[in-house]
Amino acid sequence: MIDAQVPSVGVPVLVYPARLRVLCVGGGVVATGKVRDLLDGGAQVRVIAPEVTATLREAADEGRLRWRRASYRSGDIDDATLVFAATGSSEVNAAVAADADAAGRLCVRVDDGPGGSAAMMGSVRRGPLVLGVATTGAAPALSRMVRRELADRYGPEHGVLAELSAELRSDPRVVVALADLDIETRRARWRGVYHPDILDLVRAGRLDQAKEAAFACLLSSSD
């Protein structure tokens, strides 16, 4: 029987932290883990908590976040676009989630995933490449296992190849070569860029040769 409290559908969305206004209610270890990447990405972060971890205190001292040393009050959502209910009290977290919902803001509730409107996915980062995994709260251990498998399967070379792809997309020669092609042909040429042989060149540090091979795929007249 499927647990009615577990969402059956989750929609993955990649957000850009530099455009986010984040409120984190709670300042413990869990809260710190939730906002660390957002801080590193340039999000505007407010923390409301009587006490915070040394990491959050240091970030506040450096001006990287605003910390209000207090308990949560209704109305504290203010202009936040993303809210974390990350206290040790289920009652407080429920109130935060309800206020966020009423204000039309996304809320991650750390003690009760379905009680919020969003969740943080487990992720593997390789430069511009971000691989995410989640089980909508049904099997956290499985999510962690798959994330480890992704980390083993996709190494730093995949991030380098993603960076190379971004460089090629803006190259005028590539733009001209692909401009008049139908979408399937363009996709076929880009698939050639991700060929294992080119990935092996990247892995071996032979970036100039990898770039030449990628150019050949994109500029080729035979598909």
N, C-alpha and C positions, 0 to 999 in steps of 0.2 A: 504494500500500500504506500502510495506517495505521500510524504508529509506535506500537509496543506500549508505549513509555515515556510516551506522552502520554495522560492520562486522557480517556476518551470522554465522561464525564459530570461536570459540576460543578454543585453546588447553591448558589445565592446565599443568603447569610445576613447580615442586618444586625445587628451587635453594638453594645451600648451601653457605651462605654469606662469609664464611671464604675463599672461593676460588674466590671471585669476586673482580674486580677492578671497582669501581663505580665513575661516574662523575655526580654531581648534579649542573646544571646551574640554579641558583636562591637560595636565602637564607631565604625566608619567612616562614610563618607558614606551608603552604602546603608542601614546600620542606622539612622542618624539619620532618613532619609526614611521608614523603615517605622514608627518609633515616634512621629514628630512629632504626627500627628493624634490618636493615642491619648493622648499627654501632654496635649494641648490639651483633650481630652474628659474628663480627670480620671482616667485609668487609673492604677493603682498599678504603676509600672514599676521593674524592677531591670535594671541593665546589668552584665554581666560582661565585662571586656575589659582588657588591659594598658594600652591608651590609648584615648581617645575624642576625638571632634571638639569644637571649641570650643562648639558648640551644646549638646551633651550635658553637657559640663563645666559650662557655665553653669546648665543645668537642675539638675544635681546640687548646685551651690553654693547654688542657691535652694531646695533641698529638694523639688523637684518629682519627682525620681527618686533611686534609690539606686544608686550606682556602686561595684562592688567591683573594685579594680584588680588583676586576676589572670586567669589562664587558666581555661578551663572544666574542671570536674571532675565526674565521675559523682556524681549526687545533688543537683546544683545546681538541677535542675528544681523541687524543693521544692513549694510550693503554687501555682505559676503555672498559670493556666488557658489562657494562650496563650503560645507560645514562638516566638522568632525565632532561627533558625540563620543568623547573618549575619556570619560571619568570612570571612577570605580563604583559609581552608583547607578543602578538600572533606572531608578526613578528620575534622576537628573538627565540621563541619556535619553529617556523617553520624552521628557519635556523638550529637550533640544531638538530632537527629531520632529516632534509635533510642530514646534515653532517654525522650523525650517520648511516643513511641508506646507504650512499655512502661508509662508512667504514665497513659495514657489522656488525654493532653493534645493539643490542636491545635498543630501546628507548621508554620510557614512557613519553608521552606528557600530562601534567596535564590539559591543557585547551581544548584539542581536542583529545580524546582517539583514534579515527580512524586515526588521523594524525601521530600517532606513530606506532611502530611495536609490542608493548607489553603493558600490563596493570597490575596494582597491584590488586589482588583479595582481597575481604573482607575475613577476616580469624578469626577463633576461635582456640586458642592454648590450648592444654591440655597435657603438657609434650611433649613427642615425637609425639603425635597425633595432626595433623594440618588439620583443616577442612576449605576448601575454597569455596567461592561462587562469581560468577560474572554473569553479563547479557550482556557481550560484549558491554557495553555502552548503551544498549537499555532502561534499567529501573533501574537506580541507587537506587531509593527508594525501589524497590522490593528486590534488592540485600541486602540492609541494613536490611530489615524486615526479610529475610531468615537467615541472619547472627545472628540476635538476637534470632531467634527461635532455631538455632543450639546451641547457647550459653546456652539457657535454657535447651535444651534436653541433652546435653553432659557435665556432670560436671567433677570436678577434678578426680573422681574415674576412669574415662575412661583413663586419662593420667597415673594414677598409674597402671592400667591394661596393658597399652601399655609398660610401663617400665618392668612389670613382664614378659610380653611376650618376650621382648628382652633378659632378664636374662635366661628364659627357652630355647630360641633358641641356646644359647651358652653352655648349660649344656650338658656334654658328654653323660649322660644317655638318654637324649632326642634325641641327634644326632644319637646314636646307635639304639634306638627304632624306629625311623622314616626312617632310611637309606634305608631299602629294601622295603618300602611300595610304592605303586603307588600313583600318585599325588592326585587322588580323595580321597583316604583313609587318606593321610596326611592332606588334607584340612578339612576333616570331623573331625579329631581329634582336629585341631586348632579351629574349630568352637565350639567345646565343651568347650574350654578354655574361650570363650566369652559368656558362658551361663549366663542368668540373675542371677542364684543362686550364681555363683562365683562373679559376679559384686556386688551383695548385700553384700557378705563377705568383699569385698574391701571397699565398701561404709561404712560399719560398723567398719572399721579399723582392721578387723581380717585377717591380711595379711598372717600369717602363715597358717591358715586354707585355705585361698584362693589359696595359692601356692600348698598345698597338693592336693587340689581338681583339680587344673590344671594339676599337675603331673599325677594324676590318669587318666585324660582324654587322655593325650598324650601317656602314657605307656600302656593303655588298649589294650588287644588283641581282644576285641569284638567291632566291628564297625557297 
